[in-house]
Amino acid sequence: MESLSLTRMIIAALLLTGCFGCGGQQLEGSLSTVLDLHYSKSNASVSTDEMVVRFIQPIGGGQNVILQVGAKRAGTSPNALHFDLAEALPDGTQRGTITRNVLNDPRTSFPPLLLGHLNFNASPSVGQTVGGNFSITFAEGTTFASGRTVYGDFGASVQ
């Protein structure tokens, strides 16, 4: 009888250990073969110039920004919620800006976008949560992300 209880405790401990990292989320796509795209939370920010979603992994007393997806608002309606990230703007840049900031990883910028969108389900309001999705295909080239894809859904707290 006692060995049965011990067996149950060992099984429970193994299950708990196996789920220790459960609850984390991961962005999808072929970019995940060259970068760790696991994150714990997402947040969004909105200004008159840009709408941004960040996918964040806490580390020590700080945080790694696993991926930041931004859309410049130039030339769009103030109420726009859907953005073509690969769209060329009159100044020669693309509407989308993709960056990251991960401790001890020099890869902070990405190649131009071949395709991409960023969609919000509602107008972001500070203190609320906003849902949406994004999808990106990077242009072919010679950098680590060239030709790769990344996509995901989000429920981001708005700051």
N, C-alpha and C positions, 0 to 999 in steps of 0.2 A: 504494500500500500504506500509506504514511504517512498519507494523508488518511482511510483507513478506520479506522485506530487513533484518530485525532483525533475522527472522527465517533462512534466507540464511547465515547470518554471524555466527549464532550459529552452523549450520550444518558444515560450512567451518572450524570453530574452532575445532569442534569435530573430523573432518577428519584429520586435521593437528596434533592434539594431539595424535590421534591413530597411526599416521605414524611417530611420533617423533623418535622412535627407528628403523624405517625402514631403509634398506640399510645395516644393520648388517648381518653377516653371521653366520652360525652355523655348526659345525661338526656333523655328524650323527652317529647313533649306540646306543647300549644299555648303553654305558658309560654315555650318556647324562641323564640317570635317577639318577646318583649319583654326577655328576659334571655339572656345567654350561659351555657349550662348545660354547658359543657365542663369536665371535671375530670381530674386525673391519678391520684388515689388516693382511697380511702374508708377511714374508720375507724369503729369502733363503741365505745361505752362503755355500761356497765351499772352501775346503782346500785339500791338498794332502792326508789328513787322513780321512776326513769325508764330507758328503753332508748333509745339515740340512735344514729343513723347520720349521718355527715358526709361530704359530697362536697367534696374539697379540690383547689385549684389552687395550687401553689407560686408565689410572687411575691417576687423579691428574696430577702431573708433571712427572709421570713415566709410567710404563706399566706392565700389567700382561701377562705372557707367558702362555696362556691357555693350549697349548700343543706344545711340540717340538718333531719332528720326525727326527731322524738322522740315517744315514747309514754309517758304517765304510767302507772305500774303500780298506782295506787290501785284497790282492789277486784278485782284479778285474782289468779289463782293465782301463787305465786312461780315456777312453771315455765312460765308462759304465754309463747308464742312468736308468737302471732297477735293483732293489735290492731286494733280498729275505731277509727280516728283521729277520726272525726266523732262518736263517742259522747259524749253529754252526761254529765258527772259531777255528783254531788250538789252540789258547790260552784258549779255554773253554768258551769264551763269545759268545754272539749272535751278528750278524752283526748290528741289529737294537738297537737303544737306544731311549727310550721314557721317557721324563721328563716334568715337568711343574714348574712354579714359579709364584704363585698367592699370593698376599698380605694376610696375616693372615690365610693362609691355609697350614698346615704342610704336606699335601700330595704332595710330589715332585717326587716320583719315582713310578714305576709300576712293576707288576710281570713279569716274563719271557713271551715271546711271543710264542703262539702255532702256529700261522700263521701270515704272514704279508708281505706286499710289499710296496715299495716306487718307483714311476716312475716319471721321468722327461720327458717332451715332446721334449726338446732340451737341449743342453749344456748350463748351466747357465753362463751368462756373467755379470760382475759387471756393474751396472747402467741400466740393462735391466730388463724385466719381464720374468719369466719362468713359464710355466704351468706344471701341472702334477696331480697326485693323489696318495693316499695311502689308505691302508686298514689293520687293525690290529685286531687280536683276541688274547686276553690274556689267558694264561694257567689257568686252574682251581686252586683254592687255597682258602685262607681265608682273603685276603686283599680286599679293597673296589673295585678294578678293576678286580678281578679274574673272568675269564670266560666271560668277557664283550667284546664288539666290539666297534670300532670307525673307521670312514672312512670319506673321503672327497676329493674334487677336490681343486686345488689351482691355483692362478695366483699370484706368489710371486715376489716382487722386490728383486733383487739380490744385496747383499751388500758385 
